[in-house]
């Protein structure tokens, strides 16, 4: 099976996206972000303006990435 790039998650905010970035990087999972429109430097050098931020990973890493991102449900998003 050829390795494909697949959608793993939509982040609704900049802080949520930063947590996802940290989680994926911590697991050594390569990812691509789409719909992040840098307009100014916010959130540690990354700006997020305009719509959800999509995260894509290699299909071989999909299940591992999903498990990694599940920890978001344990974090109180309202505190962001």
Beta strands, then each sheet from edge to edge (+ up, - down):
strand 1: 5-11
strand 2: 31-34
strand 3: 53-58
sheet 1: 1+ 3- 2+
end
